[in-house]
Amino acid sequence: MVSQDKLRNVAIIAHVDHGKTTLVDELLKQSGTFRTNEQVQERVMDSNDLERERGITILSKTTSVHYGDYKINIVDTPGHADFGGEVERILMMVDGVLLLVDAFEGCMPQTRFVLKKALGLGKKVIVVVNKIDRPMARPMEVVDEVLDLFIELGADDDQIEFPVVFASGRDGYASLSPDQTTENLQPLFDIIVKEIEPPKGDVNGPLQILFSNIDYDEYLGRIGVGRVERGEVTLGQTVTLCHSDGTNQNVKISKLFVYEGLRRSEVDRVVAGEIISVAGINDINIGETACAPDHIDPLPFVKIDEPTLAMNFMVNNSPFAGKEGKFVTSRNLRDRLFKEVQTNVSLRVEETDSADTFKVSGRGELHLSILIETMRREGYEFQVSPPTVIYKKDENGNLLEPIELLMIEVPEEYVGSVMERLGTRKAELRNMGTREGGTSHIEFLIPARGLLGYRSQFLTDTNGNGIMNHIFYGYEPFKGDIESRNTGSIVVHETGETTSYGLFNTQSRGRLFIGPGEPVYEGMIVGENPKNEDIVCNVCKKKQATNMRAAGSDDALKLVPHSVLSLEQSLEFIKSDELVEITPESIRLRKRILSKELRMKAESKNKG
């Protein structure tokens, strides 16, 4: 067991894609965590399939490295704003943070967000300017940007005197000067040991553990992850768990673990300051405190930012319902969503008037789409409505709406089209500048609903050359109506299988999302009409057989390649009277009301 003064707890925080996970990989390798001949995959901390595919960290992970006599617990946190709830609570477990900033991109929206949280909790910050090996890297300018951000966020005198390390996570070296290249990350290890204080908890005091995360194991069940704030904990000990609703429960610690490298190592005893995992407590939740039974003293827990977007999850009632999924009932859906809430602190799930519909609120489109994709891969089948923003009212009853800080980087030639497009979405220009290489950096304040459906449009407008990031800014008075999608849908006329002939006759009406030989049903959406109206087409139409031959009529039909929409694109595309059907094998778009006659009746009723 490591003594308290030889222990360091540190979190790595940064904007998405600034190299956190890659740097942790190198720290693990250079500290001798892996055997010399051990095969280690890249981004070893991104254990989830979705994380690997998207190249982002979604769930925080804990690991540890040994440096001389010191043990350094490292927590890798998500960089995307939608998973800010993860970052916030993880900071409660550590005594200092490594703030990673890209040597080219500089301070980005999430840099501001995570730094604000760290400064607010009084954590010691070490700035690591990463990727100094990048072409056009500007490390000293970035240090100035970080200093400006510290001042802007109201850092105190001690926090402003932050140490700076220049590093390349990919090449595995760090130095105290941008012009100097070293052979390893030793300067970074030295700075962590020197600048981050050891934990301060009283080893001899009554036990107190704050649980900041929940893990799950098929054999052990729920595992509470947290830090021993005071005293010591032993295997088999009885403790009092203070629940968030004010009730207390006596529970026994049946398994006790600390982190050694990427593995959990079983131990008999742990003292204050160490990050631990505890098994055997079935009812444990995030933010709860375990105390000594004779000294019940629960700790306050950090308040998590509220959700800003909501959507309805519904039981699938399409004609193809139950054909592709394992879990299809409302009970299946309900149990899975409420299970997610236990570990996903930024998520809210509410029951509605209908037993088949649940309102799910999250931090953004990505946050909700990750949940949908995860459930889909687990075998769930359901439908979702378009995302809508969550409004509030002030004390005078005025309507408030969530505002996002939007940062865009585009080549200069696309600035005009981006500004024009965002103007119609009620965006206000806040800042604008030009970087080396002719890239424009633009900041806007924009209503959250103005961003719905914008990402795919942005990529089209910039020919895929633009980068956009956004983060929650606050609530402001309602900005007025925003024009929604001004195109219509191509809707299927009858249930059947698409034919080349039917699609050939339809493709002149707009952009298709589907190819030949695919099963469809009445009311399903198979394309986009450029005009602002829905059109019903028979994509299953077969060519009439005849014994007459006409010149040119039997030539092969040439179909335009169809667009395959991803989950995010599907959510962005649909209007209020449309749904996305989610199954393990398919993502389909459909009308809420499938029958054409019933839709027309509903429309005339609404007009009347």
C-alpha positions in Angstrom: 0.0 0.0 0.0 1.3 3.4 -1.0 1.5 6.1 1.8 -0.6 9.2 1.4 2.3 11.5 0.8 3.4 9.3 -2.2 0.0 9.5 -3.8 -1.2 11.8 -6.6 -4.7 12.0 -8.0 -5.0 13.8 -11.3 -7.6 14.2 -14.1 -6.8 14.9 -17.7 -9.3 17.5 -19.1 -9.4 19.0 -22.6 -11.4 19.8 -25.6 -12.4 16.8 -27.8 -9.6 15.5 -30.0 -6.8 17.4 -28.2 -5.0 14.1 -27.5 -6.0 13.1 -23.9 -6.4 9.4 -24.5 -3.2 9.2 -26.6 -1.2 10.9 -23.9 -2.5 8.5 -21.2 -1.4 5.6 -23.5 2.1 7.0 -23.5 2.1 7.6 -19.7 1.1 3.9 -19.2 3.8 2.6 -21.6 6.6 4.7 -20.2 5.8 3.9 -16.6 6.3 0.2 -17.3 2.6 -0.7 -16.9 2.8 -3.1 -19.9 5.2 -6.0 -20.4 7.9 -5.3 -23.0 6.4 -7.9 -25.4 2.8 -7.1 -24.6 0.6 -6.2 -27.6 -1.2 -3.0 -26.7 -3.8 -1.4 -29.0 -3.9 2.3 -29.7 -6.2 4.5 -27.4 -6.3 1.6 -24.9 -8.5 3.7 -22.6 -11.3 3.9 -25.1 -12.7 0.5 -24.3 -16.2 1.0 -25.7 -16.9 0.1 -29.4 -18.6 3.5 -30.0 -15.6 5.3 -28.5 -13.3 3.5 -30.9 -15.5 4.1 -34.0 -16.0 7.8 -33.3 -12.6 8.5 -31.8 -14.0 10.3 -28.8 -14.1 9.4 -25.1 -17.7 9.0 -23.8 -17.2 7.5 -20.3 -14.5 8.5 -17.8 -11.9 5.8 -17.0 -9.5 5.5 -14.1 -6.0 4.1 -14.4 -2.8 4.4 -12.4 1.0 4.6 -13.1 4.0 4.2 -10.9 6.8 6.8 -11.1 9.7 5.9 -8.7 8.1 5.7 -5.3 5.0 7.6 -6.3 1.7 6.2 -7.5 -0.3 8.5 -9.8 -4.0 7.8 -10.3 -5.1 9.2 -13.6 -8.7 9.8 -14.7 -9.3 10.2 -18.5 -12.4 12.4 -19.0 -14.6 13.0 -22.0 -13.8 16.1 -24.1 -17.2 16.6 -25.7 -19.6 19.2 -24.2 -22.5 16.7 -24.2 -20.7 14.6 -21.7 -19.9 17.5 -19.3 -21.7 15.7 -16.5 -19.0 13.1 -16.5 -16.2 15.7 -16.3 -17.8 17.6 -13.4 -18.2 14.7 -11.0 -14.8 13.2 -11.8 -13.1 16.4 -10.7 -14.4 15.6 -7.2 -12.1 12.6 -7.0 -8.8 14.4 -7.8 -6.5 17.1 -6.4 -5.2 18.5 -9.6 -5.8 18.5 -13.4 -3.7 18.4 -16.5 -5.3 20.8 -19.0 -4.4 19.7 -22.5 -4.5 22.3 -25.2 -3.7 21.7 -28.9 -0.6 23.7 -30.0 -2.4 24.7 -33.2 -6.1 25.0 -32.3 -5.6 26.7 -28.9 -8.5 27.2 -26.5 -11.8 25.7 -27.8 -15.3 25.7 -26.3 -14.8 22.6 -24.1 -11.4 23.9 -22.9 -13.3 26.9 -21.4 -16.0 24.6 -19.9 -13.7 22.1 -18.2 -11.3 24.8 -17.0 -14.2 26.8 -15.5 -15.3 23.6 -13.6 -11.8 22.9 -12.4 -11.1 26.5 -11.2 -14.5 26.6 -9.5 -13.6 23.6 -7.5 -10.2 25.1 -6.6 -8.1 22.5 -8.3 -4.5 23.0 -9.2 -4.0 23.2 -13.0 -1.0 22.1 -15.0 -1.2 23.3 -18.6 0.1 20.8 -21.2 0.5 22.3 -24.7 0.1 19.1 -26.7 0.9 18.2 -30.4 3.9 20.6 -30.6 5.1 18.5 -33.5 2.1 19.6 -35.6 2.8 21.7 -38.7 2.0 25.4 -38.0 2.0 24.7 -34.2 2.1 28.0 -32.2 2.8 26.9 -28.6 3.7 30.3 -27.1 0.6 32.0 -28.6 -1.5 29.2 -27.2 0.0 29.8 -23.7 -1.0 33.5 -23.9 -4.5 32.4 -25.0 -4.7 30.0 -22.0 -3.6 32.9 -19.6 -6.3 35.2 -21.1 -8.8 32.4 -20.4 -7.7 32.0 -16.8 -8.1 35.7 -16.2 -11.5 35.8 -18.0 -12.8 32.9 -15.8 -11.7 34.7 -12.6 -8.8 32.5 -11.5 -7.1 33.6 -8.3 -3.4 34.6 -8.0 -2.2 31.0 -7.2 -4.1 29.5 -10.1 -2.8 32.0 -12.6 0.8 31.0 -11.8 0.3 27.7 -13.6 3.2 25.5 -14.7 3.4 24.8 -18.5 4.7 21.6 -20.1 5.2 21.2 -23.9 4.5 17.7 -25.2 3.8 15.4 -28.1 1.5 12.6 -26.9 1.9 10.8 -30.2 5.7 10.8 -30.1 5.9 10.3 -26.4 8.0 13.2 -25.2 7.6 16.4 -23.0 9.8 19.3 -22.2 9.7 22.7 -20.4 10.6 24.6 -23.6 8.8 24.4 -27.0 12.1 24.4 -28.8 13.6 21.5 -26.9 12.9 17.8 -27.7 13.5 15.2 -25.1 13.4 11.4 -25.2 10.5 10.7 -22.9 7.7 12.1 -20.7 9.9 12.4 -17.6 9.5 16.3 -17.3 5.7 15.8 -17.2 6.0 13.1 -14.5 8.3 15.4 -12.5 5.9 18.4 -12.7 2.9 16.2 -11.6 4.8 15.0 -8.5 6.1 18.4 -7.7 3.0 20.6 -8.3 0.0 18.4 -7.5 -0.4 18.1 -3.7 -0.9 14.7 -2.1 -4.5 14.1 -0.7 -5.2 15.8 2.6 -7.8 13.4 4.2 -7.3 12.5 7.8 -6.1 8.9 7.9 -7.1 8.5 11.6 -10.6 10.1 11.3 -14.0 8.3 10.9 -14.5 6.7 7.4 -15.9 8.8 4.6 -16.1 7.8 0.9 -17.7 9.9 -1.8 -18.8 7.8 -4.8 -18.4 9.8 -8.1 -18.9 7.0 -10.6 -20.6 3.7 -11.2 -19.2 0.8 -13.0 -20.9 -2.5 -13.8 -19.5 -6.1 -13.9 -21.4 -9.2 -15.0 -20.2 -11.1 -12.0 -19.9 -8.5 -9.3 -22.9 -6.3 -10.3 -22.8 -2.6 -9.5 -19.4 -1.2 -8.6 -19.1 2.1 -6.8 -16.0 4.2 -7.8 -14.9 7.0 -5.5 -12.2 8.4 -3.2 -11.6 7.7 0.4 -11.9 11.2 1.8 -11.2 10.3 5.4 -10.2 7.3 7.6 -9.6 3.8 6.2 -11.7 1.1 4.7 -11.2 -2.6 5.1 -12.6 -5.6 3.3 -15.8 -7.0 4.9 -16.4 -3.7 6.8 -20.0 -2.6 7.5 -20.6 1.0 6.5 -23.6 3.3 6.4 -24.5 4.4 2.9 -26.2 7.9 2.8 -28.6 8.0 -0.1 -29.3 11.2 -2.0 -33.0 11.1 -0.8 -31.8 11.5 2.8 -32.2 7.8 3.9 -29.4 5.7 5.3 -28.6 2.0 4.8 -26.1 -0.3 6.5 -24.2 -2.3 3.9 -21.2 -4.6 3.8 -18.1 -4.1 1.5 -17.7 -7.6 0.0 -15.0 -6.6 -2.6 -12.4 -3.8 -2.4 -10.2 -2.8 -5.3 -7.6 -0.2 -6.2 -6.3 0.6 -9.7 -3.1 -0.8 -10.9 -2.5 0.1 -14.5 -5.7 -0.7 -16.4 -6.7 -3.4 -14.0 -8.6 -3.5 -10.7 -6.4 -5.1 -8.1 -8.1 -6.6 -5.0 -6.9 -5.4 -1.6 -7.8 -5.8 2.1 -7.3 -2.2 3.3 -7.2 1.3 1.9 -6.4 4.6 3.6 -7.6 8.2 2.9 -6.7 9.7 -0.4 -6.8 6.6 -2.6 -9.3 6.1 -5.5 -11.1 2.8 -5.0 -13.8 0.5 -6.4 -16.3 -1.2 -4.1 -18.5 -4.2 -4.9 -21.4 -5.7 -2.9 -23.6 -2.6 -2.6 -26.6 -3.1 -5.0 -28.4 0.2 -4.3 -25.4 2.4 -4.7 -25.8 5.6 -6.8 -23.6 8.4 -8.0 -23.1 11.2 -5.4 -23.7 9.1 -2.4 -21.4 8.9 0.7 -20.4 5.8 2.7 -19.6 6.7 6.3 -18.6 5.0 9.5 -21.9 3.8 11.2 -21.1 5.7 14.4 -20.2 9.0 12.6 -22.7 9.7 9.8 -21.5 12.7 7.8 -22.6 12.8 4.1 -20.6 15.0 1.8 -22.4 17.5 -0.5 -22.3 16.6 -4.2 -21.5 18.8 -7.1 -24.5 20.1 -9.0 -24.6 18.9 -12.6 -25.7 21.2 -15.5 -29.3 20.7 -16.5 -30.3 19.0 -19.8 -31.2 21.3 -22.7 -32.7 18.9 -25.3 -35.6 16.4 -25.0 -37.1 13.7 -27.2 -39.7 11.0 -26.8 -38.7 7.3 -26.9 -41.7 5.2 -28.0 -42.5 1.6 -28.5 -42.2 0.7 -32.2 -45.7 0.4 -33.8 -44.7 0.4 -37.4 -45.8 -2.5 -39.7 -42.3 -4.0 -39.4 -42.4 -3.9 -35.5 -40.8 -6.9 -33.8 -39.1 -8.3 -36.9 -35.5 -7.2 -36.1 -35.2 -6.5 -32.4 -35.0 -8.6 -29.2 -36.4 -6.1 -26.8 -39.6 -4.5 -28.2 -42.1 -4.0 -25.3 -42.7 -0.9 -23.3 -41.5 -2.7 -20.1 -38.1 -3.5 -21.9 -37.8 0.2 -23.0 -38.7 1.5 -19.5 -36.3 -0.7 -17.6 -33.4 0.1 -20.0 -33.9 3.9 -19.8 -34.2 4.0 -16.0 -31.1 1.8 -15.7 -29.2 4.3 -17.9 -30.2 7.2 -15.5 -28.3 5.5 -12.7 -24.9 5.9 -14.3 -25.6 8.8 -16.8 -26.0 11.7 -14.5 -26.8 14.3 -17.2 -29.8 12.3 -18.4 -33.4 12.6 -17.2 -36.2 10.1 -18.0 -39.9 10.9 -17.3 -43.0 8.8 -17.8 -45.8 10.4 -19.9 -49.5 10.0 -20.1 -48.9 7.1 -22.5 -47.5 3.9 -21.1 -45.6 3.4 -24.4 -43.9 6.8 -24.5 -41.0 8.1 -22.3 -39.6 11.7 -22.3 -35.8 11.6 -22.3 -33.8 14.8 -21.7 -30.0 15.2 -22.4 -27.2 17.7 -22.9 -27.3 17.7 -26.7 -27.9 15.8 -29.9 -24.7 13.7 -29.5 -25.5 12.8 -25.9 -28.9 11.4 -27.0 -27.7 9.8 -30.2 -25.0 7.9 -28.3 -27.7 6.5 -26.0 -29.9 5.5 -29.0 -26.9 3.8 -30.8 -25.9 1.9 -27.6 -29.5 0.6 -27.1 -29.8 -0.3 -30.8 -26.6 -2.4 -30.5 -28.0 -4.1 -27.4 -31.0 -5.4 -29.5 -33.6 -2.8 -28.6 -36.3 -1.7 -31.1 -38.1 1.6 -30.6 -39.0 5.0 -32.2 -37.9 8.5 -31.4 -39.4 11.9 -32.0 -37.4 15.0 -33.2 -35.3 16.6 -30.5 -36.9 19.8 -29.0 -35.2 22.3 -26.7 -36.2 22.7 -23.0 -37.6 26.2 -22.2 -37.7 27.9 -18.8 -39.6 30.9 -17.4 -38.1 33.7 -15.3 -39.7 35.2 -12.2 -41.8 37.5 -14.4 -43.1 34.7 -16.5 -41.0 35.6 -19.6 -39.9 32.6 -21.8 -36.2 31.7 -21.7 -34.4 29.4 -24.0 -31.0 27.7 -23.9 -28.2 29.5 -25.8 -25.0 27.8 -27.1 -21.6 29.3 -27.7 -20.7 28.1 -31.2 -17.1 28.2 -32.4 -16.4 27.7 -36.1 -13.2 27.3 -38.0 -13.4 27.5 -41.8 -11.3 28.5 -44.8 -11.9 32.2 -45.7 -13.9 31.4 -48.9 -16.7 29.8 -46.9 -17.2 32.5 -44.3 -19.9 34.3 -46.3 -22.2 31.3 -46.7 -21.7 30.3 -43.0 -22.6 33.8 -41.8 -25.6 34.0 -44.1 -26.9 30.6 -43.0 -26.4 31.3 -39.3 -28.1 34.7 -39.6 -31.4 33.0 -40.5 -31.0 30.8 -37.3 -30.8 33.9 -35.0 -27.0 33.6 -34.3 -25.2 36.7 -33.0 -21.6 37.2 -34.0 -19.4 37.6 -30.9 -15.8 37.3 -32.2 -13.9 36.8 -35.4 -10.2 36.4 -36.3 -7.9 34.9 -38.9 -5.2 32.3 -38.1 -2.1 31.2 -40.0 -2.9 29.4 -43.2 -5.9 31.6 -44.0 -8.4 29.9 -41.6 -11.1 32.1 -40.1 -12.1 31.5 -36.4 -15.6 32.8 -35.7 -17.6 32.7 -32.5 -21.4 33.0 -32.2 -24.1 32.9 -29.6 -27.0 30.9 -31.0 -30.2 29.5 -29.7 -29.9 25.7 -29.1 -32.9 25.1 -31.5 -31.0 27.1 -34.2 -28.3 24.3 -34.2 -30.8 21.5 -34.7 -30.3 20.1 -38.2 -27.4 22.6 -38.9 -24.4 20.2 -38.7 -25.1 18.4 -42.0 -26.0 21.8 -43.7 -22.7 23.2 -42.4 -20.7 20.3 -43.9 -22.4 20.9 -47.2 -21.8 24.7 -47.2 -18.1 24.2 -46.4 -17.5 21.1 -48.6 -16.5 19.3 -45.5 -13.7 21.7 -44.7 -15.2 23.3 -41.6 -14.9 22.4 -37.9 -17.7 23.4 -35.5 -17.9 23.0 -31.8 -20.5 24.3 -29.4 -21.1 24.4 -25.7 -24.0 25.5 -23.4 -23.7 29.2 -22.6 -26.8 29.9 -20.5 -30.5 30.8 -20.7 -31.6 34.0 -22.4 -35.0 35.5 -23.5 -36.7 33.8 -26.4 -35.2 35.0 -29.7 -38.2 34.6 -31.9 -39.2 32.1 -34.6 -36.6 30.3 -36.6 -37.3 28.9 -40.0 -37.3 25.1 -39.9 -36.5 22.7 -42.7 -38.0 24.1 -45.9 -38.1 20.9 -47.9 -40.7 18.2 -47.9 -40.6 14.4 -47.7 -41.1 11.7 -50.3 -43.6 9.3 -48.7 -44.3 5.7 -49.7 -47.7 5.0 -51.1 -48.1 1.3 -50.3 -46.4 -1.6 -48.4 -44.1 -3.8 -50.5 -40.6 -4.0 -51.9 -38.9 -1.1 -53.8 -38.3 -1.7 -57.5 -35.8 -0.1 -59.9 -38.7 1.0 -62.1 -40.6 2.6 -59.2 -37.4 4.4 -57.9 -36.5 5.5 -61.5 -39.9 7.2 -61.8 -39.5 8.8 -58.3 -35.9 10.1 -58.5 -36.8 13.1 -60.6 -39.0 14.3 -57.7 -36.0 14.7 -55.3 -33.2 13.0 -53.4 -33.7 9.3 -52.5 -32.6 7.6 -49.2 -33.2 4.0 -50.3 -32.2 1.6 -53.1 -34.1 -1.2 -55.0 -35.1 -4.5 -53.4 -35.7 -3.0 -49.9 -39.0 -3.6 -47.9 -41.0 -0.5 -47.3 -44.4 0.3 -45.8 -47.1 2.9 -46.3 -46.2 6.2 -44.7 -42.4 5.5 -44.6 -40.2 8.3 -45.8 -37.8 7.3 -48.6 -36.5 10.7 -49.8 -36.5 14.5 -49.7 -38.6 16.7 -51.9 -36.9 20.1 -52.7 -40.3 21.8 -52.5 -41.8 22.5 -49.1 -44.5 19.9 -49.4 -44.8 16.1 -48.9 -45.4 14.0 -52.0 -46.6 10.4 -52.0 -44.9 8.1 -54.6 -45.3 4.5 -55.5 -41.7 3.2 -55.2 -42.9 -0.4 -55.4 -44.4 0.0 -58.9 -43.6 -2.8 -61.3 -43.3 -2.4 -65.1 -46.2 -3.8 -66.9 -45.3 -7.0 -68.9 -46.2 -6.8 -72.6 -45.2 -8.8 -75.7 -44.6 -5.5 -77.6 -41.1 -4.3 -78.0 -40.4 -0.6 -78.5 -37.1 0.9 -79.5 -35.2 2.1 -76.4 -37.8 1.2 -73.9 -36.0 -1.8 -72.5 -32.7 -0.1 -71.9 -31.3 -0.6 -68.5 -32.7 1.9 -66.0 -30.1 4.3 -64.6 -30.6 5.1 -61.0 -28.9 8.1 -59.3 -26.9 6.8 -56.2 -29.1 7.2 -53.1 -28.0 9.0 -49.8 -27.8 6.8 -46.8 -28.6 8.8 -43.7 -26.7 8.2 -40.4 -28.6 8.2 -37.1 -27.6 11.9 -36.4 -28.6 13.0 -40.0 -32.0 11.1 -39.5 -32.7 13.0 -36.2 -31.8 16.3 -37.9 -33.9 15.6 -40.9 -37.3 14.8 -39.4 -40.1 17.3 -38.7 -42.5 17.4 -35.8 -45.0 15.1 -37.6 -42.3 12.5 -38.3 -40.4 9.8 -36.4 -37.2 7.7 -36.6 -37.7 4.0 -36.3 -34.7 2.4 -34.7 -33.9 -1.3 -34.9 -30.7 -3.3 -34.5 -30.5 -3.7 -38.3 -32.2 -0.6 -39.7 -32.8 3.1 -39.3 -36.1 4.1 -41.0 -37.9 7.5 -41.3 -41.7 7.5 -41.1 -44.7 9.7 -40.7 -46.4 9.7 -37.3 -49.6 8.9 -39.1 -48.9 6.3 -41.7 -52.2 6.4 -43.7 -52.4 9.2 -46.3 -56.2 9.6 -45.7 -55.8 10.0 -42.0 -52.9 12.4 -42.5 -55.0 14.6 -44.7 -57.9 14.5 -42.2 -55.5 15.6 -39.4 -54.1 18.4 -41.5 -57.5 19.8 -42.4 -58.5 19.5 -38.8 -55.5 21.5 -37.7 -56.1 24.2 -40.3 -59.8 24.4 -39.2 
